[in-house]
Amino acid sequence: MNKNKIDNNDINNLTFEEALEELEKITNDFETGESTLENAVNLYNRGVLLKKHCEQKLIEAKKKIDEVQLNNKDQENKKK
Amino acid sequence: MSTAIVTHKDCILHETGINHPESKERLIAVNKSLKAFKSSKIKWFEGQEIESKYFYEVHTKSYFQDIKKKSPTDEPYRIDADTILSKDSLRAALVATGSVCKAVDLVLKGNFRNAFCPIRPPGHHAEPERAMGFCFFNNVAIAANYAKIKYGINKCAVIDFDVHHGNGTQKMFWDKPNMFYASTHQEGIFPGTGFKDETGIKNNIINVPLPAGTDSELFKKSYDDLIIPALNKFVPDIIFVSAGFDAHIDDPLADFRLTNKDFYWITKRLNDFAIKNCKGKLISCLEGGYNIKALTESCLEHVKGLSI
């Protein structure tokens, strides 16, 4: 049970690098096994949200790369 | 003089990160608003860190060492989903506790009738060996023990009107019949404790869990019918208040419907009790309250209620 109802909203404002760094920290915390069960569940939930956020950022980045490649291709075809 | 306000500038050094409700902006806004309230009955003081022996009456030595060990030099350490330990959190927590103890000094030496401590991090969830719910050290419990040890105070009462149950304070007072803890709080939310049947070793714990939507009427009735009569029976020498303002209707973390005026009402009710039964001795410290506008306005009502 968390006190902060709006705690995970901050994830939306994280950059890919920030989210990944926090995700790595959570993974490390799990590996050391020091968390209580309740903390571990909270961290796991946050980790899932961070993973989703990272995936979304990667999809957005891939979309941008595809768009740039498509534009380049169009321009090359026009030149021909 | 009526009321001392005791705080410390380093309380704002505790960093909780973006979008965390327990932010330094809370305290900055509260202090700004209270300083703008000019009254000849109020005087400001700065607290200081206390000797560790007073800490170890409430928290274990190993817990204190653990917090010290986990204190980061750079990036914050996440104790749990709520509780963030930044590089200066320990310093902030120590001066927060020290401010409440300074308030004890001022009141028990007879310089002031009562005191309010706008401090952070808050304390009432902190257990003897566990930080949680934004809290590291139980400010109010440490100050109550400080009053007992340093000034020989016999019976201390803590009244907690924060919307969350003060599980830490309850745990520390549970088997101490000369320590009384009473709380009104929203049922079913964090930290999941504070049921009616949790009564302590000698009925020295009074829990009044209230439903979401609780308004002025039910809140006042809880004090008039249950808590004040129990307090009368206990006959305290001094009253401490865990003053959380997150039962306000605009607070984002809970679902009570209190207004600024209700915080004036409860303050005056407790102040009147203290004047009648404890020679006025009352020390209040800030716990929750996460809508900054509601918090500053409610704190001002609280101080008005103390300084009348």
Boltz contact constraints between the chains, C-beta under 6 A:
constraints:
  - contact:
      token1: [A, 1]
      token2: [B, 190]
      max_distance: 6.0
  - contact:
      token1: [A, 1]
      token2: [B, 192]
      max_distance: 6.0
  - contact:
      token1: [A, 2]
      token2: [B, 81]
      max_distance: 6.0
  - contact:
      token1: [A, 2]
      token2: [B, 82]
      max_distance: 6.0
  - contact:
      token1: [A, 3]
      token2: [B, 82]
      max_distance: 6.0
  - contact:
      token1: [A, 3]
      token2: [B, 133]
      max_distance: 6.0
  - contact:
      token1: [A, 3]
      token2: [B, 190]
      max_distance: 6.0
  - contact:
      token1: [A, 4]
      token2: [B, 21]
      max_distance: 6.0
  - contact:
      token1: [A, 4]
      token2: [B, 82]
      max_distance: 6.0
  - contact:
      token1: [A, 5]
      token2: [B, 253]
      max_distance: 6.0
  - contact:
      token1: [A, 7]
      token2: [B, 81]
      max_distance: 6.0
  - contact:
      token1: [A, 9]
      token2: [B, 19]
      max_distance: 6.0
  - contact:
      token1: [A, 10]
      token2: [B, 18]
      max_distance: 6.0
  - contact:
      token1: [A, 10]
      token2: [B, 19]
      max_distance: 6.0
  - contact:
      token1: [A, 39]
      token2: [B, 80]
      max_distance: 6.0
  - contact:
      token1: [A, 42]
      token2: [B, 80]
      max_distance: 6.0
  - contact:
      token1: [A, 42]
      token2: [B, 81]
      max_distance: 6.0
